Amino acid sequence: MAQSPPKQAPVSAVKKEPAPAATAAPGAAPAAAAAPAPAKAAKTPKPPKELKRPRLHKFDDAKIITVLKPGSKARGAADRFSVYETGMTIKGYVDKMAAEPWQRTAGQTMADIRWDHDHGFIAIEDHVVPVPPPTPIEKAAAAAPAAE
């Protein structure tokens, strides 16, 4: 077996001795100013970082909302859901949600729109989508009186 070279101490473990200070004689002229430090090399820009997750889809402002399942939300979300109107554009809904009393950012509103679209509560197309008839289960749920 060949011998491995001896291990060297890490750079941080090596102590450097400070350079001796130049002392001038009391009557001597001051020493010349220290030489200027060499100019640093220009840093090369780092490549852009990769996204850890893909960006979420943002719908075009001109797309039209169709409410497929009216009254399908509860509590605070129901108040926001009631603002949707069939035939309303995405921009119209975002503008309404940014105004009083909602004060919601465009990002918050887009998250609501994505959630409602992904769960089938609304449709977003270039035109108004025909609303399918309710299923028998939905009819029975709507006909049953609310238990209080």
Backbone torsions as a table, in degrees:
resi	resn	phi	psi	omega
1	MET	NA	141.0	178.5
2	ALA	-84.0	145.2	179.7
3	GLN	-80.1	140.4	177.4
4	SER	-82.5	151.5	-179.4
5	PRO	-64.5	153.0	-179.4
6	PRO	-63.2	145.0	-179.1
7	LYS	-73.9	140.3	177.9
8	GLN	-99.1	151.3	178.3
9	ALA	-68.1	145.4	177.5
10	PRO	-60.7	154.4	-176.5
11	VAL	-58.6	-38.7	-178.1
12	SER	-68.4	-21.7	-178.9
13	ALA	-83.1	-18.4	-179.5
14	VAL	-79.9	126.0	179.4
15	LYS	-88.2	137.4	176.5
16	LYS	-103.9	136.6	178.1
17	GLU	-83.5	136.3	177.2
18	PRO	-67.0	148.6	178.8
19	ALA	-67.3	141.6	180.0
20	PRO	-65.4	139.0	-179.7
21	ALA	-75.9	138.2	178.7
22	ALA	-79.7	124.8	177.9
23	THR	-105.9	134.6	-179.0
24	ALA	-100.5	148.2	176.5
25	ALA	-67.5	152.2	-176.1
26	PRO	-57.5	-33.6	-177.1
27	GLY	-101.9	1.2	-175.0
28	ALA	-79.9	157.3	177.8
29	ALA	-70.8	148.3	179.6
30	PRO	-61.1	148.0	-179.5
31	ALA	-67.6	154.4	179.0
32	ALA	-61.6	148.3	-180.0
33	ALA	-57.9	148.6	-179.5
34	ALA	-60.2	149.3	-179.8
35	ALA	-63.9	140.8	180.0
36	PRO	-62.3	146.7	179.4
37	ALA	-64.9	145.1	178.7
38	PRO	-63.6	145.7	-178.9
39	ALA	-65.5	138.8	179.0
40	LYS	-73.7	144.7	176.8
41	ALA	-69.2	144.6	179.9
42	ALA	-63.4	134.3	179.6
43	LYS	-74.8	139.9	175.8
44	THR	-85.4	137.1	-178.8
45	PRO	-65.0	143.2	178.3
46	LYS	-77.2	147.3	176.8
47	PRO	-67.0	150.3	-179.4
48	PRO	-61.9	143.8	179.6
49	LYS	-71.3	146.8	175.9
50	GLU	-75.5	144.5	177.2
51	LEU	-70.1	139.2	179.0
52	LYS	-74.8	-26.8	177.4
53	ARG	-142.7	154.7	-179.6
54	PRO	-69.5	153.8	177.3
55	ARG	-67.5	146.7	179.0
56	LEU	-77.8	148.3	-177.7
57	HIS	-67.4	136.0	175.6
58	LYS	-116.7	126.0	-178.8
59	PHE	-74.7	149.4	177.6
60	ASP	-65.4	141.1	-177.5
61	ASP	-61.5	-25.5	-175.9
62	ALA	-87.2	-7.0	-179.9
63	LYS	-65.6	153.5	-174.8
64	ILE	-108.4	137.4	-179.4
65	ILE	-92.1	134.6	170.3
66	THR	-120.5	124.7	178.3
67	VAL	-80.5	117.4	-177.8
68	LEU	-92.5	-35.2	-177.3
69	LYS	-131.0	82.6	-179.3
70	PRO	-63.9	145.7	177.5
71	GLY	69.9	28.5	-175.6
72	SER	-96.1	10.1	-179.5
73	LYS	-119.8	165.2	-179.5
74	ALA	-128.7	159.8	176.6
75	ARG	54.4	-135.9	-174.7
76	GLY	-62.1	-34.6	179.4
77	ALA	-66.2	-30.0	179.8
78	ALA	-66.3	-37.0	178.2
79	ASP	-63.4	-44.0	178.6
80	ARG	-68.2	-38.9	-178.7
81	PHE	-64.7	-32.0	-178.8
82	SER	-68.4	-13.8	178.2
83	VAL	-75.1	-25.8	177.5
84	TYR	-59.2	139.3	173.1
85	GLU	-133.6	137.4	176.8
86	THR	-63.4	129.6	-178.1
87	GLY	98.6	-7.7	178.7
88	MET	-76.9	144.6	177.0
89	THR	-85.8	164.2	177.0
90	ILE	-60.2	-44.3	-179.3
91	LYS	-61.7	-40.0	178.6
92	GLY	-61.5	-41.4	179.5
93	TYR	-68.8	-43.3	179.6
94	VAL	-61.7	-41.4	179.2
95	ASP	-64.3	-41.1	178.4
96	LYS	-64.2	-38.8	-178.1
97	MET	-74.5	-22.0	178.3
98	ALA	-79.0	-21.9	-177.0
99	ALA	-84.0	176.5	176.1
100	GLU	-62.3	147.9	-5.2
101	PRO	-89.9	4.2	-170.7
102	TRP	-76.7	-49.4	-179.6
103	GLN	54.1	43.0	-179.1
104	ARG	-99.4	143.7	179.0
105	THR	-74.4	165.3	178.4
106	ALA	-63.1	-35.8	179.0
107	GLY	-65.3	-42.1	178.1
108	GLN	-64.5	-42.0	-179.0
109	THR	-66.7	-41.1	178.8
110	MET	-64.8	-33.8	176.5
111	ALA	-64.2	-41.5	176.6
112	ASP	-61.8	-44.7	-178.3
113	ILE	-62.8	-46.2	179.3
114	ARG	-60.1	-44.0	-179.6
115	TRP	-60.8	-49.5	-177.3
116	ASP	-64.5	-38.2	178.6
117	HIS	-68.7	-45.7	-178.2
118	ASP	-64.9	-27.9	-179.0
119	HIS	-97.1	7.5	172.6
120	GLY	79.6	15.5	178.6
121	PHE	-79.8	-31.6	178.8
122	ILE	-134.6	158.7	172.9
123	ALA	-117.1	144.9	-180.0
124	ILE	-127.8	113.1	-177.7
125	GLU	-141.5	-176.0	175.3
126	ASP	-78.7	-12.5	-177.5
127	HIS	-142.7	169.8	177.1
128	VAL	-71.8	132.9	-177.1
129	VAL	-93.3	137.8	175.0
130	PRO	-62.8	133.4	-177.9
131	VAL	-83.1	126.2	179.2
132	PRO	-69.8	152.5	178.0
133	PRO	-66.5	152.2	180.0
134	PRO	-66.8	149.7	177.9
135	THR	-74.9	163.6	178.7
136	PRO	-57.1	-35.8	179.4
137	ILE	-66.4	-42.3	178.5
138	GLU	-65.2	-37.4	178.0
139	LYS	-63.8	-43.9	-179.0
140	ALA	-65.4	-39.1	179.2
141	ALA	-66.5	-37.5	-180.0
142	ALA	-72.6	-32.1	-177.8
143	ALA	-78.9	-27.0	-178.5
144	ALA	-69.5	134.9	177.9
145	PRO	-68.3	148.0	179.7
146	ALA	-69.7	128.1	179.6
147	ALA	-77.8	128.0	-179.4
148	GLU	-122.5	NA	NA
